[in-house]
Every structure is written in structure tokens, then in C-alpha cells.
Amino acid sequence: MTSTARSTPSPTSSAPAERTAATGRETFASRLGGLLTIVGVSVGLGHVWRFPYMVGKFGGAAFVLFYVVVSVVIGVPALMAEFALGRSARRGPVGAFERGGLPYGRYVGWFLFFVVTAATGYYSAVIGWVLWYTVSQVAMLAHVRLDAAAILPPNDGFVLRSFLLQLCCTAVVILACAAVLVKGVRKGIEVVSTILLPAMTVVTIAVMVRTLTLPNAWQGVRWYLLEFRFHDLSANVMAAAIGHAIFALSLGGTFMVVYGSYLHADERLARPAIWTVIGDTGSSLIAGLAIIPAVFAFGLSPAAGPGLIFDTLPKVFAAMPAGWLFGALFFVSLVGAGYLSDIGALEVLVAGLTDNTRLSRTRAVWVMAAACFILSIPPSVNMSIFVPWDLTFGSGMQTLGSLLAVITVGWCLHRGAALAELFGAGERPVPMWMFYWIRFGIPLVIVAVGVYWLLTQVFRIFAGV
């Protein structure tokens, strides 16, 4: 079934101006720059840190294949919905949910604003861990040995050395983000994304090529991509793949809503959504090829969990010829990936303040930088605090935000306005099945995964399914 609904021309659609005439809101300088910026915010630590250990934990090829399918079937329309919500309102979450017609939308927006603040704090701390690992790898050039693992928080209790190292590295990360954000979208975020994203992609590919030349590396490739068995595709694997796709694509009613508000009015939203999925999923697959075959080559286990990057990989690089070089390249790439997504997280918060208060952009940047640093302190104490913090403000609330965004576009935003935003100027027939998938299908899938997670992980029912 198709519709020929056409959008009403927007006053901002005549030419890509730096700021929209109606709102004074800055937009991307070019389509390529905007696309690289959006891909950069989604290609964060999720594709290098989280994806490989999730593959190891959930059994290899079955998880990978289902994750790719989910990224296309759910990721593309969900991204379109979040872009549409932001562009229709020309606001971040604080304002977009209200203008989209969601009941209590303004309160929802402020709630997600707080969630992103708390999440950005611990995420910046993790990037700080990676930064210290990078410094330790580079220090080998000068034959200086640093204890990279010293920065990791203990499982419980309190270690002063770890705590102080984390605070210092987290402060460096947040200050580096703030230095870019004060320059704005075009001169700051877009310029940095255009430089860093291609550079870190080249570096990751270089590490991947070296990994694939190791003895026995192809055993890891077979396990990672080729050994697919239908009986491996359990409910746990499917739920984990869906959850990770939401996490990796930065869905959550926040990041992509803000970046959607910077898109030009004449941009067809399917294009950035499709390329974001291609860029993010492709980066994840490349990162997996850079890590998992190396783990197999040295006879280590890919099921090391979150410690795969911080514990297992340094052992791999230490045993690899010229491993110090490839270790340094790998962790530099990982810092770049995390840095771009951290800039995106802080931009959500800066937009929230500039959209809804009288603060200038510069003051908003420093206020939110300070807030995120303060909220990085509790999860830096130990893993007993960090893990629940991550599950609450990362995975859990991010999935909730994504659900609220698709509900707002599918059910609360005026249908004509939703179709106009989702499918452009109407030069082609609108595929109504896509709208109904956003309206019914994606919310049902997200709710089903959320219920399954509660039953298996919280109430421990059907945990072995």
C-alpha cells in the first residue's frame, strides 16, 4: 500500500543556510559533513569495545548475522523517526517531545536530558581508560613501562591510585570535547568529524590487515562470520543483538534527535539513516576482524566479556611482532571513536540548555562539562557502582528513549507532518508500510526485548532460554 501524501514546503527548504530562517538554528555545512558527523557519533566505543566482547559472549556468527539484520530492519526506520522528530521541532529532546505532541513531553525531554548527563559522565570515564591505555602503548616507544591496568576501577572497595588516574583522564577527555563544542556545529563538530572518522577508519583497517596475517587467524574468522548454526540463534542471542543495535546506533531519543534538528529541510531522511547503518555496522564488522582473529591466533578466549579490550588484547599485542605499534594504533583509533561519540553526547546537553535557557553556547558548554565531570565520579569508585550505572543510564534508559521517540513520531506527531518529515517532498510515493512499521512494529519489538530482559536478568525467569 502506498500513499501520495506530499509535504508542505518548509520556509527553510529553499537553500541550505547556516541557520534556519525560522529558528536561527545552525545546520550542517554540507551533506557529506553532516553524514560524517552523524556516523561519527554512532561509531563510538560500542563498535570497538562492546561489539567484539558481545560477539564473544553470545557465540559468534549467529549473533553477528542477526545483529546486521536488526541494524537494517529496525535501525534504519528508527533513525528516520528520530531524525524526523528533531527536524520537525528544530529542537533537541527538551522541546522535541513536547512539540511532537507526546503527553508530558517537556518533562520527558528533561528526564532524558538528565539520563544523558549521567551516561556521559561514566562514558567519559571509559574513554579516559582507553586514553591511559593509549599513553601506555605509545610510551613503549621511549622504552617506558606504564601499568595500563592501573586505571581500571577495582571490582569493589576503593583504590586511590585508580580513582585519581580516572579523574585526570576523564577531565582531559571532557576538556577536549568542550574545546570543539564551543566552536559550534559547523566550525567545531563537523570539522573534527570530517577529519577523525576517515583517519580512525584507516587505522582500524591497518590493524585488521595485520591481524589477518597472523598464524591461525582464519580460525577466528570462520568462528566470527562463517560458522552459523540456526540452533545458536537463541532468544538470548536475539535479544542481545537487538539491544546492542540500539546501543551502537545511538538510538535513544537524544543524540539522533539533536542531529536531526541540524539536517536541512530538503534532506530525505532515508539517506542519512541508511548510510549511518552502513557506516556503523561496517565499522563494527571491521573492528571484530581486527580483534577476534588475533585472540584466536594466540589461543585466548573471545568470551572474556568487557575485559576483552582491556585485559586480553594487551596480551595479544605484547606477543605480536611489532605489537607495540599495532597496539598503539588500535588504542588511538579507539580513543578517536569514543571522542566523537562523547562530543555528540555533550552536544545533546548543550542544545538542551541553549534551546531552553538564556545561556550562551559557550557558557552552556562549560556548565555541562562540569556537570558531566561531577557525575563521572561515582562510577569511577569501583565496578560494583559502574556496572549498575551503565545498565541503568546506558542500556536501559537508552532503549526507553528510543521507544518514546518512535511512539512520538508514529502516534503523537500529526500524521501529515510525520509523513512529510519521513519521506521528504513527496516526489515519490510514500511507502506506508514503513510508517506502519515505525508505528506498530518497532515499539512492539522494543517492548518485547525489554520485557524479556526484565524476566531473564532481573527476575531470573527463563534465564536459560
Buried (B, 14 or more C-beta within 10 A) or exposed (E): EEEEBBBEEBEBBEEBEEEBEEBEBBBBBEBEBBBBBBBBBBBBBBBBBBBBBBBBBBBBBBBBBBBBBBBBBBBBBBBBBBBBBBBBBBBBBBBBBBBBBBEEBBEBBBBBBBBBBBBBBBBBBBBBBBBBBBBBBBBBEEEEEBEBBEBBBEEEEEBEEBBEBBBBBBBBBBEBBBBBBBBBBBEBBBBBBBEBBEEBBEBBBBBBEBBBEBEEBBBBBEBBBEEBEEEBBBEBBBBBBBBBBBBBBBBBBBBBBBBBBBBBBBBBBBBBBBBBBBBBBBBBBBBBBBBBBBBBBBEBEBBBEBEBBBBBBBEBBEBBEEBBBBBBBBBBBBBBBBBBBBBBBBBBBBBBBBBBEEBEBBBBBBBBBEBBBEBBBBBBBBBBBBEEBBEBBBBBBBBBBBBBBBBBBBBBBEEEBBBBBBBBBBEEEBBBEBBEBBBEBBBEBBEEBBEBBEBBEEEEEEEEE
